[in-house]
Amino acid sequence: MAVTIEELYRNYGILADAKPEDLSQHKDAYQVILDGVKGGPKEKRLAAQFIPKFFSSFPELADAAINAQLDLCEDEDVSIRRQAIKELPRFAAGENIVRVADILTQLLQTEDSAEFNQVNTALVSIFKMDAKATLGGLFSQILQGEDIVRERAIKFLSIKLKTMPEDAMTKEVEDYIFTETKKVLEDVTGEEFVLLMRILMVLKGLQTMSGRQQLVELVVEQAFLEQALNPADPDTVDRLLQCTRQALPLFSKNVHSTRFVTYFCDHVLPNLSSLTSPVAELDIQLEVLKLLAEMSPFCGDMEKVETNLTMLFEKLLEFMPLPPETEGENGENTLSDEPKLQFSYVECLLFSFHQLGKKLPDFLIDKINAERLKDFKIRLQYFARGLQVYIRQLRVALQGKTGDALKTEENKIKVVALKITNNINVLIKDLFHNPPSYKSTVTLSWKPVQKAEAVALKRPSGEDMGAGSTMKKQLSPPLPRRDARQIYNPPSGKYSATIGNFSNGEGGGEGQP
C-alpha cells in the first residue's frame, strides 16, 4: 500500500522532534519516508525534500536513500526531477561525493533548460565541498560515459573552472586535472581539443613560463609535428590548424614557436597550393599563412632561422611576379599581361620573412647570390609600383567617409585592404634599404587596431616607390576576427595521439546547450 501525505508528515515529525542522539532509533520512520518515492506526485515531492534532511543519521540506509533520490531524479515529472536534483548536494559527504558527482554529470544530458541549470548549480556546489572528488565523477563520465554526457561535462569544466574559488583549486587539484585531461586527450574531436586546452590554460600552475612550455609540448604531441603532412587529407590539415591556434597564445619571447614555424616552412609552404580545406568557405592558403605570420615573431632557434628564411624567400618569389616583358604603345602593360597581385598572401609572407630576418639580418646579402637578389629586388619594385596605384585608389574611395559610411561591407573591405597594402609598403621599403633593414613595425591587418594607429586615410610619410601601370588586384576578403583564435566550427572527426608524460611544473554559461 502506497505511503500517504499524512504518513510522510507524521514520520517526518517523529524524526524532526527526536534528539540527534536518538535519531538512529527511528529507522522505521525514515524507511516510510524512503517509501514515499513510490507514491503520487505530491508524495514524491515531499520525499525529495525529506530524504536528504535525515540522510546522514542513517548510514546503514545510505545506499537505499541515494537510490531513492536517484529514482526521483529520473521521474517523468520535471518538477519532481528539479526538486530531487536541487537536494542532491546534501548527499555529498565522504566517499559519496564521487558517486553524487557521477550522477549529476550523467544528468547533464537533460534537454530541459531549467533542469540543466539546476544540475550545473548542484555540481558547482559539491565542487566547492570537495573539488578533487567532484572531478573524479566528472572525469569518469568524460572517459567512459555517453557522447552527450562527455560533451557537456567537458563544456562544464571549460566554463566553470575559471569561476571556482582559489582555495578549491589547490596544487593537488590542478595536478589531478592535468593528469586526467591528458588521458582524455588520447582520443578527442577537434572541438573537444579546443575546450580541453581552455581548461588547462585556466590552471595557475600552467600560467608560468615552464607551465606554458608544457602546454606547447602537449600541443606538439597532438599536432603530429614528427610526421610529414598529408595535404590532401582535410582532417590532417584541420588538426594542424586547430593545434596551431591553441598554441598561439602560449608563445612568448621565452616560449618559442620554432617547432611550429619550422614545420610550416618545411611541410606546409611546399604544399600550399594543394592543401585541402576542412571547411568549404575557408581560404586555407590564407589561413595557414596568417598562422605562420602570427607565430614568426617567437621563432627563437637560430639554427632553424636560415632554413626557414630560405623557404619563405622561395615562397615569396611565387607571389611576387616579374614585370611583363611586353608593353603597349603607351608604355603600359597590356591587359592580358597584367599579373594578379595577391596582397593578403604577400602581407603574411613578407611579415614572416621580416620577423625572421631580424634574427639573421645579413641573410639577403650573405645567403642569396647577387643574381637572385637582383631578381628579388626587381620583383619587389614591380610589386611596390602596383601597390602605390592601389593605395591611391583606396584613399580616394575612402576620403571623407566616416561613421556609418565606413561600416558598409564594401568600405570595410576597402579599409582592411588599405591596412594590408600600407603594411606591405612599409615592409618593402625596409627591404630596399642597403643593407636591408628590419626595424619597422606593423600590426597585421586582421589584428585589432590600436587607437594610436587607426587606419590612416592620409598618405603615410616617406616617398612612394614609384608609380606604375594599373594591375589586376586579387585581395582575399578579410576573415572574421577570431575569438580565441577560433574562426570556424571544426569537423567532428577524432584526433588520436599518445600523450607524453608531463608534470604540472611550478605549483603544479549556463543555459540549455
C-alpha positions as CSV (number, residue, x, y, z in Angstrom):
1,M,0.0,0.0,0.0
2,A,1.4,3.4,-1.1
3,V,2.5,5.9,1.5
4,T,0.2,8.8,2.0
5,I,0.9,12.5,2.5
6,E,-0.3,12.2,6.1
7,E,2.1,9.3,6.9
8,L,5.0,11.2,5.4
9,Y,4.3,14.3,7.6
10,R,3.8,12.1,10.7
11,N,7.1,10.3,10.3
12,Y,8.9,13.5,9.4
13,G,7.6,14.9,12.6
14,I,8.9,11.9,14.6
15,L,12.4,12.4,13.1
16,A,12.3,16.2,13.4
17,D,11.3,16.0,17.1
18,A,13.9,13.4,18.1
19,K,17.1,14.4,19.7
20,P,20.1,13.9,17.5
21,E,21.5,11.1,19.6
22,D,18.1,9.3,19.4
23,L,17.5,9.6,15.7
24,S,19.1,6.3,14.8
25,Q,16.3,4.6,16.9
26,H,13.7,5.7,14.4
27,K,14.9,3.7,11.4
28,D,11.3,2.7,10.6
29,A,10.2,6.3,10.3
30,Y,13.0,7.0,7.8
31,Q,12.0,3.9,5.9
32,V,8.5,5.2,5.5
33,I,9.9,8.5,4.0
34,L,12.1,6.4,1.6
35,D,8.9,4.6,0.5
36,G,7.4,7.9,-0.4
37,V,9.2,7.7,-3.8
38,K,6.6,5.0,-4.8
39,G,3.7,7.4,-4.2
40,G,2.0,10.0,-6.3
41,P,3.5,13.4,-7.4
42,K,2.8,15.1,-4.1
43,E,4.3,12.3,-2.1
44,K,7.4,12.2,-4.3
45,R,8.0,16.0,-3.9
46,L,7.8,15.6,-0.2
47,A,10.1,12.6,-0.2
48,A,12.6,14.5,-2.4
49,Q,12.8,17.1,0.4
50,F,12.7,14.8,3.5
51,I,15.1,12.0,2.4
52,P,18.2,14.2,2.3
53,K,17.4,16.0,5.5
54,F,17.9,12.9,7.6
55,F,20.3,11.1,5.3
56,S,23.4,11.4,7.5
57,S,21.6,9.9,10.5
58,F,21.1,6.5,8.9
59,P,24.4,5.3,7.4
60,E,23.1,1.8,7.1
61,L,20.4,3.1,4.8
62,A,22.7,5.3,2.7
63,D,22.6,3.2,-0.4
64,A,18.8,2.9,-0.3
65,A,18.5,6.7,0.3
66,I,20.7,7.6,-2.6
67,N,18.9,5.2,-4.9
68,A,15.6,6.5,-3.8
69,Q,16.7,10.1,-4.5
70,L,18.1,9.0,-7.9
71,D,14.7,7.4,-8.8
72,L,13.2,10.9,-8.2
73,C,15.9,12.5,-10.4
74,E,14.7,10.3,-13.2
75,D,11.0,10.8,-12.7
76,E,8.7,11.7,-15.6
77,D,7.5,14.8,-13.8
78,V,10.1,17.6,-14.4
79,S,9.2,19.5,-11.3
80,I,9.9,16.4,-9.2
81,R,13.3,15.9,-11.0
82,R,14.2,19.5,-10.3
83,Q,13.4,19.2,-6.6
84,A,15.4,16.0,-6.3
85,I,18.4,17.4,-8.2
86,K,18.4,20.5,-6.0
87,E,18.7,18.4,-2.9
88,L,21.4,16.0,-4.3
89,P,24.4,18.0,-2.9
90,R,23.1,17.1,0.7
91,F,24.2,13.5,-0.1
92,A,27.7,14.6,-1.0
93,A,29.7,13.6,2.1
94,G,32.8,11.5,2.4
95,E,33.0,8.7,-0.2
96,N,29.6,9.5,-1.5
97,I,30.8,12.7,-3.2
98,V,32.3,10.9,-6.2
99,R,29.0,9.0,-6.7
100,V,26.9,12.1,-6.4
101,A,29.2,13.9,-8.9
102,D,28.9,10.9,-11.3
103,I,25.1,11.0,-11.0
104,L,25.0,14.8,-11.6
105,T,27.3,14.6,-14.6
106,Q,25.0,12.0,-16.2
107,L,22.1,14.3,-15.6
108,L,23.7,17.0,-17.7
109,Q,22.2,15.2,-20.7
110,T,18.7,16.7,-19.8
111,E,17.0,18.7,-22.6
112,D,15.1,20.9,-20.0
113,S,17.0,24.2,-19.6
114,A,15.9,24.9,-16.0
115,E,16.8,21.3,-15.0
116,F,20.1,21.7,-16.8
117,N,20.9,24.9,-14.8
118,Q,19.9,23.1,-11.6
119,V,22.4,20.3,-12.4
120,N,25.1,22.9,-13.0
121,T,24.4,24.7,-9.7
122,A,24.5,21.4,-7.9
123,L,27.8,20.4,-9.4
124,V,29.3,23.8,-8.6
125,S,28.1,23.4,-5.0
126,I,29.7,20.0,-4.4
127,F,32.9,21.2,-6.2
128,K,33.3,23.8,-3.5
129,M,32.9,21.0,-0.9
130,D,35.5,18.6,-2.4
131,A,37.0,19.6,-5.7
132,K,39.0,16.5,-6.4
133,A,36.2,14.1,-5.6
134,T,33.8,16.0,-7.8
135,L,36.3,16.0,-10.6
136,G,36.6,12.2,-10.1
137,G,32.9,11.9,-11.0
138,L,33.2,14.3,-13.9
139,F,36.2,12.7,-15.5
140,S,34.8,9.2,-15.0
141,Q,31.9,10.2,-17.3
142,I,34.1,12.1,-19.7
143,L,36.2,9.0,-20.2
144,Q,33.5,6.3,-20.1
145,G,30.1,8.0,-20.4
146,E,27.7,8.5,-23.3
147,D,28.8,11.0,-26.0
148,I,26.3,13.7,-25.0
149,V,27.3,13.4,-21.3
150,R,31.0,13.6,-22.3
151,E,30.5,16.6,-24.4
152,R,28.5,18.5,-21.7
153,A,30.9,17.5,-18.9
154,I,33.9,18.9,-20.9
155,K,31.9,22.1,-21.6
156,F,31.0,22.4,-17.9
157,L,34.7,22.3,-16.9
158,S,35.8,24.7,-19.6
159,I,33.2,27.3,-18.4
160,K,33.1,26.7,-14.6
161,L,36.8,26.1,-13.7
162,K,37.8,29.7,-14.1
163,T,35.0,30.8,-11.7
164,M,35.9,28.4,-8.9
165,P,37.3,29.9,-5.6
166,E,41.1,29.9,-5.3
167,D,41.0,27.8,-2.1
168,A,39.3,25.0,-4.1
169,M,41.9,25.0,-6.8
170,T,44.8,23.6,-4.9
171,K,48.0,22.3,-6.4
172,E,46.7,18.7,-5.8
173,V,43.5,19.5,-7.6
174,E,45.4,21.2,-10.6
175,D,47.7,18.2,-10.8
176,Y,44.7,15.9,-10.9
177,I,43.0,18.0,-13.7
178,F,46.2,17.9,-15.7
179,T,46.7,14.1,-15.3
180,E,43.1,13.3,-16.2
181,T,43.0,15.7,-19.1
182,K,46.0,14.1,-20.7
183,K,44.0,10.8,-20.6
184,V,41.1,12.4,-22.4
185,L,43.4,13.9,-25.0
186,E,44.4,10.4,-26.2
187,D,41.2,10.3,-28.2
188,V,39.4,13.6,-28.8
189,T,37.5,15.5,-31.5
190,G,38.7,18.9,-32.7
191,E,36.1,20.7,-30.7
192,E,36.9,18.7,-27.5
193,F,40.6,19.5,-28.0
194,V,39.9,23.2,-28.0
195,L,37.8,23.0,-24.9
196,L,40.3,20.8,-23.0
197,M,43.1,23.3,-23.8
198,R,40.9,26.0,-22.4
199,I,40.6,24.0,-19.2
200,L,44.3,23.6,-18.9
201,M,45.0,27.2,-19.6
202,V,43.0,28.2,-16.6
203,L,45.3,26.3,-14.2
204,K,47.6,28.7,-12.3
205,G,50.5,26.2,-12.4
206,L,50.4,26.2,-16.2
207,Q,50.5,30.0,-16.5
208,T,54.1,30.2,-15.6
209,M,56.8,30.0,-18.3
210,S,57.6,26.4,-17.6
211,G,53.8,25.6,-17.5
212,R,53.2,27.2,-20.9
213,Q,56.2,25.2,-22.2
214,Q,54.5,22.1,-21.0
215,L,51.3,23.1,-22.8
216,V,53.2,23.7,-26.0
217,E,54.7,20.2,-25.8
218,L,51.3,18.8,-25.2
219,V,50.0,20.6,-28.4
220,V,53.1,19.4,-30.3
221,E,52.1,15.8,-29.5
222,Q,48.5,16.5,-30.8
223,A,49.8,18.2,-33.9
224,F,51.9,15.2,-35.1
225,L,54.8,17.5,-35.9
226,E,57.1,14.5,-36.2
227,Q,55.1,13.3,-39.2
228,A,55.0,14.6,-42.8
229,L,51.9,16.5,-43.7
230,N,49.3,14.9,-46.0
231,P,47.9,18.0,-47.7
232,A,45.1,16.0,-49.3
233,D,43.6,14.9,-46.0
234,P,41.2,17.6,-44.6
235,D,41.3,16.0,-41.1
236,T,45.1,16.2,-41.0
237,V,45.0,19.8,-42.2
238,D,42.3,20.6,-39.6
239,R,44.3,19.0,-36.8
240,L,47.3,21.2,-37.7
241,L,45.2,24.4,-37.8
242,Q,43.4,23.6,-34.5
243,C,46.6,22.8,-32.7
244,T,48.4,25.8,-34.0
245,R,45.6,28.1,-32.9
246,Q,45.7,26.7,-29.4
247,A,49.5,27.1,-29.3
248,L,49.5,30.7,-30.4
249,P,48.6,32.4,-27.1
250,L,51.3,30.3,-25.4
251,F,54.2,31.7,-27.4
252,S,56.4,34.5,-26.0
253,K,60.0,35.6,-26.1
254,N,60.7,32.7,-23.7
255,V,58.4,30.1,-25.0
256,H,59.3,29.6,-28.6
257,S,57.3,28.8,-31.7
258,T,60.3,27.3,-33.5
259,R,58.9,23.8,-33.9
260,F,55.6,25.0,-35.4
261,V,57.3,27.7,-37.7
262,T,59.8,25.1,-38.9
263,Y,57.1,22.6,-39.6
264,F,55.1,25.2,-41.6
265,C,58.2,26.1,-43.6
266,D,59.3,22.5,-44.2
267,H,55.9,20.8,-44.8
268,V,53.1,23.4,-45.4
269,L,54.7,26.0,-47.6
270,P,55.9,23.5,-50.2
271,N,52.3,22.1,-50.3
272,L,50.4,25.4,-50.0
273,S,48.5,25.1,-53.3
274,S,47.5,21.5,-52.7
275,L,46.1,21.9,-49.2
276,T,42.6,20.6,-48.8
277,S,40.4,22.9,-46.7
278,P,38.4,21.2,-43.9
279,V,35.7,23.9,-44.4
280,A,34.5,24.8,-47.8
281,E,34.3,28.6,-47.3
282,L,37.7,28.8,-45.7
283,D,40.7,30.2,-47.8
284,I,43.0,27.5,-46.5
285,Q,46.1,29.1,-48.0
286,L,45.5,32.4,-46.4
287,E,44.6,30.9,-43.1
288,V,47.9,28.9,-42.8
289,L,49.9,32.0,-43.9
290,K,48.2,34.1,-41.2
291,L,49.1,31.5,-38.6
292,L,52.7,31.4,-39.8
293,A,52.8,35.2,-39.6
294,E,51.5,35.3,-36.0
295,M,54.0,32.6,-34.9
296,S,57.0,34.1,-36.6
297,P,58.0,36.7,-34.0
298,F,58.5,33.9,-31.5
299,C,60.8,31.7,-33.5
300,G,63.9,31.5,-31.3
301,D,66.1,28.7,-32.5
302,M,68.9,30.3,-34.6
303,E,69.9,27.0,-36.1
304,K,66.5,26.9,-37.8
305,V,66.2,30.6,-38.8
306,E,68.3,30.3,-42.0
307,T,66.5,27.3,-43.3
308,N,63.1,28.9,-42.6
309,L,64.2,32.1,-44.2
310,T,65.2,30.2,-47.3
311,M,61.8,28.5,-47.6
312,L,60.0,31.9,-47.0
313,F,62.2,33.5,-49.7
314,E,61.3,30.8,-52.2
315,K,57.6,31.1,-51.5
316,L,57.7,34.9,-51.6
317,L,59.1,34.7,-55.2
318,E,56.0,32.7,-56.2
319,F,53.7,35.6,-55.2
320,M,55.8,38.5,-56.4
321,P,55.8,38.3,-60.2
322,L,58.4,39.8,-62.6
323,P,57.3,42.8,-64.7
324,P,55.7,41.6,-68.0
325,E,58.2,41.9,-70.9
326,T,55.7,43.2,-73.4
327,E,54.2,46.7,-73.1
328,G,51.5,48.6,-75.1
329,E,52.1,51.5,-77.3
330,N,51.8,54.0,-74.4
331,G,54.4,52.1,-72.4
332,E,51.8,50.4,-70.1
333,N,51.3,46.7,-69.8
334,T,48.6,45.2,-71.9
335,L,45.6,43.8,-70.0
336,S,46.4,40.2,-70.9
337,D,49.9,40.5,-69.4
338,E,48.9,42.0,-66.1
339,P,49.6,39.6,-63.2
340,K,47.3,39.2,-60.3
341,L,48.8,40.5,-57.1
342,Q,47.6,38.6,-54.0
343,F,48.2,41.2,-51.4
344,S,46.7,39.2,-48.5
345,Y,49.2,36.4,-49.0
346,V,52.1,38.7,-49.6
347,E,51.4,40.6,-46.3
348,C,51.7,37.3,-44.4
349,L,54.8,36.1,-46.1
350,L,56.6,39.4,-46.0
351,F,55.8,39.9,-42.4
352,S,57.1,36.4,-41.5
353,F,60.3,37.0,-43.6
354,H,60.8,40.4,-42.0
355,Q,60.4,38.9,-38.4
356,L,62.9,36.1,-39.0
357,G,65.2,38.4,-40.9
358,K,65.6,40.4,-37.7
359,K,67.4,37.4,-36.3
360,L,69.7,37.0,-39.4
361,P,69.9,40.5,-40.9
362,D,72.6,39.6,-43.4
363,F,70.6,36.8,-44.9
364,L,69.8,38.6,-48.2
365,I,73.4,39.7,-48.6
366,D,75.3,36.6,-47.4
367,K,73.0,33.7,-48.3
368,I,71.4,34.9,-51.6
369,N,73.6,35.2,-54.6
370,A,73.8,38.6,-56.4
371,E,71.7,37.5,-59.4
372,R,68.9,36.1,-57.3
373,L,69.0,39.2,-55.1
374,K,68.7,41.4,-58.1
375,D,65.8,39.4,-59.4
376,F,64.1,39.7,-56.0
377,K,64.5,43.5,-55.9
378,I,63.0,43.8,-59.4
379,R,60.0,41.8,-58.2
380,L,59.8,43.9,-55.0
381,Q,59.9,47.1,-57.1
382,Y,57.3,46.0,-59.6
383,F,55.0,44.9,-56.7
384,A,55.5,48.2,-55.0
385,R,54.6,50.2,-58.1
386,G,51.3,48.3,-58.4
387,L,50.8,48.8,-54.7
388,Q,51.1,52.5,-54.9
389,V,48.4,52.7,-57.6
390,Y,46.1,50.6,-55.4
391,I,46.8,52.6,-52.3
392,R,45.9,55.9,-54.1
393,Q,42.7,54.3,-55.4
394,L,41.7,53.2,-51.9
395,R,42.4,56.6,-50.3
396,V,40.3,58.3,-52.9
397,A,37.5,55.8,-52.4
398,L,37.6,56.3,-48.6
399,Q,38.4,60.0,-48.5
400,G,35.9,61.9,-46.3
401,K,34.0,58.8,-45.2
402,T,33.3,58.5,-41.5
403,G,31.0,56.7,-39.1
404,D,28.3,54.7,-40.7
405,A,29.7,55.2,-44.2
406,L,32.8,53.2,-43.2
407,K,30.6,50.4,-41.9
408,T,29.2,49.2,-45.2
409,E,30.5,45.8,-46.3
410,E,32.2,47.4,-49.3
411,N,34.0,50.1,-47.3
412,K,35.0,47.7,-44.5
413,I,36.8,45.6,-47.2
414,K,38.5,48.7,-48.5
415,V,39.6,49.7,-45.0
416,V,41.2,46.3,-44.5
417,A,42.7,46.5,-48.0
418,L,44.3,49.8,-47.1
419,K,45.8,48.3,-43.9
420,I,47.2,45.4,-45.9
421,T,48.7,47.5,-48.6
422,N,50.2,50.0,-46.2
423,N,51.8,47.1,-44.2
424,I,53.3,45.7,-47.4
425,N,54.6,49.1,-48.4
426,V,56.4,49.6,-45.1
427,L,58.0,46.1,-45.2
428,I,59.1,46.5,-48.8
429,K,60.7,49.9,-48.0
430,D,62.7,48.2,-45.3
431,L,64.0,45.5,-47.7
432,F,65.0,48.1,-50.2
433,H,67.5,49.7,-47.7
434,N,71.1,48.9,-48.4
435,P,71.8,46.8,-46.5
436,P,68.2,45.6,-45.9
437,S,66.7,46.9,-42.7
438,Y,64.3,45.1,-40.3
439,K,63.5,48.0,-38.0
440,S,60.0,48.9,-39.0
441,T,57.0,47.5,-37.1
442,V,53.5,46.9,-38.4
443,T,50.3,45.4,-37.0
444,L,49.0,42.6,-39.1
445,S,45.8,43.7,-40.9
446,W,43.5,41.2,-39.1
447,K,44.7,42.1,-35.6
448,P,42.8,44.6,-33.5
449,V,43.8,48.2,-34.4
450,Q,45.3,50.2,-31.6
451,K,43.9,53.7,-31.0
452,A,47.2,55.2,-31.9
453,E,47.2,53.6,-35.3
454,A,43.7,54.0,-36.5
455,V,43.5,53.2,-40.2
456,A,45.2,56.1,-42.0
457,L,43.3,57.7,-44.8
458,K,46.2,60.2,-45.3
459,R,49.3,59.5,-47.2
460,P,51.9,57.8,-45.0
461,S,55.2,59.6,-44.5
462,G,58.1,58.6,-46.9
463,E,58.3,58.7,-50.6
464,D,56.4,56.4,-52.9
465,M,58.4,53.7,-54.5
466,G,57.3,54.7,-57.9
467,A,54.1,54.8,-60.0
468,G,53.4,52.1,-62.4
469,S,50.8,50.5,-64.6
470,T,47.3,49.6,-63.4
471,M,47.3,45.9,-62.5
472,K,44.6,43.4,-61.7
473,K,44.4,43.2,-57.9
474,Q,43.4,40.0,-56.1
475,L,42.7,40.7,-52.4
476,S,41.1,38.0,-50.4
477,P,38.1,39.1,-48.3
478,P,39.1,39.5,-44.7
479,L,38.2,36.6,-42.4
480,P,36.1,37.3,-39.4
481,R,38.0,38.3,-36.3
482,R,38.9,35.2,-34.3
483,D,37.6,34.7,-30.8
484,A,40.3,32.7,-29.0
485,R,41.6,32.0,-32.5
486,Q,38.5,30.1,-33.5
487,I,37.2,31.1,-36.9
488,Y,35.1,28.1,-37.9
489,N,33.4,25.1,-36.4
490,P,35.8,22.1,-36.8
491,P,34.8,18.7,-38.2
492,S,33.8,16.2,-35.7
493,G,36.5,13.6,-36.6
494,K,38.6,12.1,-33.9
495,Y,42.1,13.2,-33.0
496,S,44.2,10.4,-31.5
497,A,47.7,10.7,-30.1
498,T,49.9,9.1,-27.5
499,I,50.3,11.8,-24.8
500,G,53.7,12.0,-23.3
501,N,54.4,12.2,-19.5
502,F,54.3,15.8,-18.4
503,S,54.2,17.0,-14.9
504,N,52.4,20.2,-13.7
505,G,55.6,22.1,-13.1
506,E,55.6,25.1,-10.8
507,G,52.6,24.9,-8.5
508,G,51.6,22.4,-10.3
509,G,27.5,30.0,-19.5
510,E,24.9,28.3,-18.1
511,G,21.8,27.6,-20.1
512,Q,20.5,24.9,-22.3
513,P,23.2,23.6,-24.6
